[in-house]
Amino acid sequence: MGVTQRFGSRSGGTPGDRQSGGTWGGWTRGWTGSWANGWAGGRFGRRFGRRARALRSTARDAFGWQQLRPGQQEAMEHLLAGRDVLLVMPTGGGKSAVYQVPGLLLDGPTVVVSPLIALQRDQVMSLLKAGAAGAVAVNSAGSVEAGLDQVTAGAAEYVFLSPEQLAKPDVVERLAQARPSLIAVDEAHCVSAWGHDFRPEYLRLGKVIEALGHPPVIAMTATAAPTVREEIVESLGIMGAQQIVRGFDRPNLDLEVRRFTSDDDKRRALAGHAAALEGVGLVYVATRRQAEEYAEALRGRGRRAEPYHAGMASKERRRIHEMFQDDDLDVVVATSAFGMGIDKPDVRYVLHAAPPESLDAYYQEIGRAGRDGNPAAAVLFYRPEDLGLRKFFTGGRADEDLMRRMAVVVREHGGEVASAELRELVGVGAAKLASQLNLLERTGAIEVAHGGGLRYADDGPSPDEAAARAMEIDATRHRLEDSRLAMMRGYAETTGCRRRFLLEYFGEPYERACGACDTCRAGTAATPETGDGPYSMHASVRHAEWGHGVVMSREADRITVLFDEVGYKTLALGVVDDVLDLT
């Protein structure tokens, strides 16, 4: 399906916006540099120019977008040239446009991997409303066969599927028949055990990509620290991907932390603060009970408030989501279940009743505020004790004996065994089986066969060795989680510039004070003195015990290093020369 297709159109705007008048001007370019260096002139330059003109023309004629945002055209150019891309762009930055426009210029359907049915539905409706091309979602909520028929018949340019659907061999075979021209993996951080929304189903997408002929792949995420980015490209099998990282800074977000010693004081303060704010907002809480309690408290203060959590019926969750989108609510009080797919530009505040498990999660959640470019507030209501609850939530440990028994059962089966049968044989629930299987897969002991069953790898380690390796992987995961939780504490308790702390966590240099967060306003966040020395940002180092790492930030008296195996560590410069070597 080429651009000669008859397009509908809409007026104005930039790609990815549902509203007009938004701004990208303050969102700065990332630190990765320009991919286009050296492309000027000659045959490559002429080809570059033709692609750029075709992309701009298609964006304008098919979608009504008069201009492309920074980073979008770069990524699109790579895809048209047949290259894989890892795109890290802030929430609301227009990531979807990066596959939508090239999809119309490439011959064959675009496969979009999207983790939530609600998110798939919103994307399909947006494309159909634009009139650009046919779009269909293939999921458990509709007819899978009917959706695939549209794709193979050439009636749908875009097909949205969950990773669970792509675990089905018959679905992959039908898609392969249609010869996809592009694969887009949304929320790509879900592929990473480092990622805050890790989903084991994403780990199998690398094999799916190969089964579909490995057309150009774009992996997209709004938040990915360097370690997450490395794991994304490795797991998806796109090691040569062009990485385009656009600045994480959201200057229109006002960052603030309010600290409390009493939980009752914190609850009253948050309810009072939320009730006094104008506009639509979100309040994130740690538990379902808190969602109910805070919503009731806000209703008692005259606000149109509703709770939202995974324990509610799907029909009720959908009702609240639609009310929020239609401005029939002032505030939604939610657990992290109210997350991916929230596309409302005029959210004026995001409040947190407790810190999430990482700055990755925090950044993505506050990124739902101010997507129209206008001022918005991100306030964390903080007690140090709240971090203990987060540690409890992430505290599930691997079961070495169970994994050994699972490995023995699969190996002695001598062929493929269905996961349901394995669950009955070892006597565990589906959730625990999945978590333990994920670890065994990562050791190379167990593979998912083409038919969806489980089998023992021909060159896999013994069950004893596999279980031991899996325990090591799990221990590493917990060290990383502890590290990220410590960085969340660091953000909440810093007296320095909060914006700087947040951005440098993601590897973006910001060696200054922003002047627009609570610590800067209080005068505690002076312009940092980074000092001189060899340990500059992004320097590669090695520690005798912790292994390889990368310097993420530097102060006059200390540096913070992200180590591959143990996560973030802050080291005093007075002793760093004794324990670190530059590599």
N, C-alpha and C positions, 0 to 999 in steps of 0.2 A: 504494500500500500504506500504509494508515494505521495508527494505533495500536490500532484495533479487532482487528488480527490477534492470533491466540493466541500468546502469548509463553511461552518457557521462562524460568527465572530461576535466579539463584545468589545466595548470601547475602553480605552485607557488602561492604566494600571501597569504594574510590573509583574513578572512571573512569580507565582507563588502567593500573591496577595488576593484576598477575597474582598478587600476594601480599597478605596482610592485614597491617595494622599499620604500613604505610608512613606517612610524614609529609610534609606540604607546608608545615608551619608555618614553617620557616626560610627557605623560598624566597620572597623578597620581591617585591612588585609592581614592575613596571617604571616608567620615568619618563614614559610617554606620557600618563598621566592617564586619567580615567574617561570612557568614551563616554556614560555615562548621565546626565551633568550636564544639567539642564534638562528631564528626562523625567518628573519627578514631577508627579502630578496630572493631571486632565483626561482626555480620551479617550485620549491617548497613554499616560498612566500606567495606565489600565485595561487597554489592549491589552498593555502591557508586563507587567502582572501576570498576564494570562491566558497569555501565552507562557511566562513563567517557571514558572508552575504546571504547564503541559503538559510542559515540558522536564524538570522535576524528577520528575514522575509517570512519564514514559516511561523516564528513566534508572533509576528504582527498579524499575518493573514489568518492563521488558524486559531489563535488565542486572544488576539487583540492587545498583546503586550508590546508597547512601543519601545522598550529598551530592556536589555538583559543586565542583571546585577553582577557586581564583581564576583568572579569565580565561576559563574554559570557558563559563560561562553567558553572559557578555558576547558571545563569538563566536557561540554558538548563536543568541542573540536576533537578531543582525544577519542571520544566514543565513535565519531564518524570516521576517524582514522584507524579504527579497529583495536584501540588500546583499552585495557582495563583501568578503572579509576576508583580511588577511595576519596570520597568527598566528605569533609567535616565542615559543617556550616551551621550557624546558630539556628535555634528554633525560630521558624517564621522567615528564614532566609531564602526560601524558594527552591528547596532541593528537588521537589517533584518535577519542576519544569525541566530539570537537567536530563531526565529520561523522556519526558513527554515530547519535547521538540525533536530530538534526534530520532525518536521512535517513528515519526512521520516521514523522515527522510531515508530510513533504512527499510529494505524490502523484507518483510516478515514481521510476525507479531512481537510485541514487547512483553516479556514475562516479569511481573512485579511481585516480589516476595514481601508480604506485609503480615505482621503478626496478629492483628486484631480484625475481626469481622467488621466492627464498627468503622474502623479506619479504612478498610477496603470499600465499604459502602459509600463513605464520604468521597473517596477519590473517584469512584465510578460515577457518582452523581455529578461531581464537579466537571468531569470530562464530557459527560453527556449534555450537561447544561451549556458548556462551551461550544458543543457541536463540532469538535475537532475531528473525532473519529469514534468508532465503536469501542466500547469497554464493557467488560464482564468480570464479575467476581465468581470464582469457583470455590465454594466452601460448603460446610455442613449445613448452612442455613438455606441452601437452595439446591437446585438440581445440578449435580456435578456433570453429568452426561450432557445436559442441554448447554451448559456453559462451554464445555470442551468442543461441542459440535459447532458453536459459533466461531471458535478460534480456528479449528481445522477447515471450516468453510470460508475463511477469510472475512467474516463479518465483524470481527472484533480486533482492533489493533492492539489494545491493552488487555491483558488478562491478569487478574490479581488472585494470588493464592497464598495460603498460610504454609509455613514449613511443614506442618503436619500433613497437608494434602500432598506435598511434594515427596513425602516419605512413602507414598503409594506407587508401586512400579507401573501400574496401568495408567495412572495420571501422567507420569513422566513420559511413558511411551507415546501417549496421545499428543503431548506437547512436542515431542521430538519430531513427530510426523509433520507438524506445522512449520518446522525449521525456524525457530525464533531468531530474530536479528539482534536482540538486546535483552539482557537480564539486569533488573534493578533489585537490589537487596536493601529494603528499608529497615531502619532501626538496626543497623549492622552490628552495633555494640552487643546485641544479644548473642552473638556468636562467641563472645569472649568470656572466659571464666573470670577475667578481670572486670568485665562489664557489670553494671549495677542491675541489669535486667537479663542476666544470663539465662538462656533457654537451650537445653541440650539438643532440641530438634534442629537448631541452626548449624550444629556441628556437621550434619550430613549434607549440607548444601553444596560443599565442594564437589562431592560425587555427582550430585544432580546437575551442576554446571557442566561437568564433563559429559554426562549422558545427553545433554542437550546440545552438544557440539562446541561448547565453550565459545559462544559469540561474545562480543564485548560485554563486560560486566561493570556496573557501577554499584559500589557499596556505599550507603549513605547513613550518616549519623549526625546528631546535633551535639554529641558530647563524647569525646574519645581522647583520653590521655595517651601519651606515646606508647605505653605498653599495650593498651587496648588496640591501637592502630596496628601494631605489629602482629597481634594475634588474629585480627580480622583478615589481613592479607594472606597469612599463612593458612588459616583454616579454610578459607574460600578457594585457595589455590590460585591466587592472583598476585604472586610474588613480585611481578614486574609492574604492578599497578602504579599509575601516576597519582601521587598523593597531593590533594589540593585542600589545604587547611585555611579556612577563612577565620578572621579574628573572632575570638570568643567574647570580646568586650561588648557589653550592651550599655552604652553611656546613659541611656534614658532610664535605667533601673537604679533606683536609690537603695543602697544596701545598708541594712541596720541589724544589730543584734541587741536584744533586751534581755538582761540576765536577772534570774530570780533564785532565791533559796527555798521558797515555799511553793509547792505545787498549786495550792489554793490561790495564792497571790498571782501566780502565772495565769491560771485559768480566768480569773476575774479581769486581769489586765488585757488578755487577748480578746475576750468577749467585748469588753468596753472599747478597745481599739477598733475592732472590726465593725462594731455597730456605728461608730462615728465616721467611718470612711465613706466617701462618695464613690459611686460607680459599682461595677460588678467585680467580685473577687473570689479567690479560692483560699480555703484554710486547709492545710494538710496536717493530718494527725497520724499517730502511730498505730492505733487500734480501732476496731469497729465500734467498740463501746464509746470511745472518745468522739467518734464521728457523730453518733447519736446524741451524746450529751452536749457537745458544743453547738450542734444545730438547734437543739431545744433552747439552749441559753440565748442564742441569737434571735430566735423567734420571739422569745420573751422580751427582747429589747426592740421589737418592732421590725426586724429584718425578715425578708422572704428567704428563708434558709432551708436547705435540705441536706441530709447526710447521703453519702455514697460510699459503698464498700462492696467487697466481693461476696459477702454473705447475703446480699439482697438478690431477689429474683431478677433475672435478666430483663424482664418487661419493665420492672420498676426502675432499674438502672437506665434503661433506654429513655423512659419518661423524663427522668431528671436531666439526662444529657440534653434532650431536646428542649426542655424548659430553659436550661442554661444558655443554649445557643440562641434561643428566641427572646432572651432578655426578660423572661418571666420569673427569674430568681435574682436576688441580690448577691447571694453567696452560696457556694457549695462547700460543705465540710466533708473532706474525703481522705481515705487512705490512698496509698500509691496506686490503687486500682483505677483511679480517675487520672489517667495519664496520657498514653499514646493516643494520638488522633484528636486531641483537643485543639481546635483551630478557630479560636475566637479572638479577633484582633484587639478588642477594647477592654481586656481584663486590666483593671487598674491596680490591683494588689494581689500578692501571694504571701500569705502568712503561714508560718510553720509553728505548730504547737510543740514540736520536738524536732531535734535534728534527724535527718535521714541517715542512712548507713554510710554515705560517702558524699564528697563534693560533686562527684559525677551526677548522682541522683538529685542533689540539691540544685545544681546548675540547670538541669533539664526542667525541673519543676518550677523554678522561678522564671525560667525562660518563657513560660506561658503568659507572663504579664507583659504589657506594653508592646505587643507585636505590631501595633500601628505606628510605632515610633514616638508616641507621646509619653510623658513622664508616668512612671509606675513605681510602686514600692515593693520591696522584698524584705520582709522582717522575720527574723528568727527569734522566737521566744524560748529562752534557753535555761535549763538547769543542768549542771554537770551529771547529775544522777540519771538523766534521760538517756545518756549514752550507754548505760548499763542495760537498758531494755533493748536497745538496738543490737548490742552484742549478744544478748540472749536469742534474738530472732535469727541471727546468722550463725548460731552456735552448733547446729547439727553436725555430727561427726560421722565419718565413714565407719562401716562395720567390717573389720578385716575377715572375721570368720564367715560372715554372710557372703562376702565377695568370693572367698575361696570356694565355698559350696556352690555358688552360682557358676564359677568357672569350671568346676569339676563336672557339674551337670551338663553344661553345654558341650564340653569336650567329649564326655563319654556318650553323649547322644549320637555322635558320629555323623551328624548332618545338620539340618536346620531345625531349630526349635522355636515355636512361637513364643512371644513374650508373655502372653496370657498363660500358656502352659508352664513356662518357667516360674511364673509367679506362684502358681499352685504348688509346684514341686518344692519350692523353698519356703513357702508359707509367709509371704510378705505382701503388703499393699502395693498398689500401682505406683504411688509417688516414691516410696522408698526404693522399689525395684528400679525405677528410672534413674534415680540419683546414683545408685551403685553401679548400674550398667554403664552410665556415662563415664565413670571413673575407669571401669574395665576396658571400655573402648579406647580411652586415651592411653592405656598401657600397651595397646596393640594386641591384646589377647582375644577380644571378641569383636566380630564384625557384623554389620547388618547386611544380610544377603540381598540379592536383587529382588527376591520375592517378599522381602520385609521381615523374614525370620532372622534368628540369631545363629551364628555359627562360630566355631573356634578357628582363629587364624592359623593357616598352615605353618607359619614361622613364628607364631605367638609364644610368649614365655609360658612356663609351667604355671598351674593355678597358684602354687605357693608364691612364686616370684611375681605373678600378676597382682595378687592381693597386696604384697609388700610394696610394690611400685605404686599401686593405687593409694595406699596409705600415705606415701610420700607426697603424691600429688595433692591429696586432701590437706595434708599439713601445710604445704606451700600456699594453698588457697586460703587457709585460715590466717596464715601470717600476713598475706596481702590484705585480707579483710580487716585485720586488726590495724594494719598500717593506714588504710584509708579512713577508718574510724578515728584514728589519732589525728589525721589531717583535718577531719571534720571538727574535732575538738580545737585544733589549732586555729581554724577560721573563726570559731565562735569566741575564742578567748584572746585573739590577737589584739594588741593595742596599736598595731600598724595599720596601714591602709588595707581595708578588706578587699577592695577591687584588685589590688596588686596580689594579695594572697591567693585569691580565686584564680586569676589569670595565670599566674606562674605555676599553679598546680597542674594546669593543662599544658605547660611548656611554652607559654606566650610571654616574651619579655615585657615587663612593665616596671622598669626601675625608676619609679616616681610615685608620688602620692596623688590620688585622683582629685582630692578636694571636694568630693561629693558623696562620701559615705559618712556614717556616724562617727567613726574614729577621726577622720579628717576634720569634720566639723568641731569635734571636741578638742582638737589641737594635739592629740597624742600621736598622730601619724605624720611625723615630719618627713620631708623628702629623704629617702634612705641613702645612707652612705654605703655603697657596695664595696669600696676598698679595691686595692689592686691585688693581683696574684694570678696564679695559673688556673684557678678553678672557676672559669667563666661559665655562663649559662650554656647548657648543652654539651659541656665538656664530657668526654667519656672517661670513666675512672674504674678502678678495680680495688675491692676491699679483700683482705686476706680471708675473711670469714664469710662475707655476704656476697662476694663475687662481683660481676659487672654491674655498673650503674651509670646514670646520666645525671649531671648537675641540673636541677630544675630552678633553683633560685639561690641568690647570694646576698648576704648582708655583710656589714663591716666585720662582724665577729663570728659568722657561721654560714654554712651552706646547707641546703636541703638536696639530698640525692635520692633518685628513684632507682632502686636496685631491682634487678630482674626477679630475684627469688624471695626477697623479704619486704619489698615495697619501699615506702618513703622513710628516710632516716635523716634527722637533723644533726649535724656534726659541728663541733666548735672548731674554728680555724686554728686555734692554738695547738690542737693535737692532730689535726687532719693529715699533716704531712707524715705522721708516724703510721697511719693506717691505710692511706689511699695512695694509689699510683695512677698517674695519667696513662691512658692507653691510646 
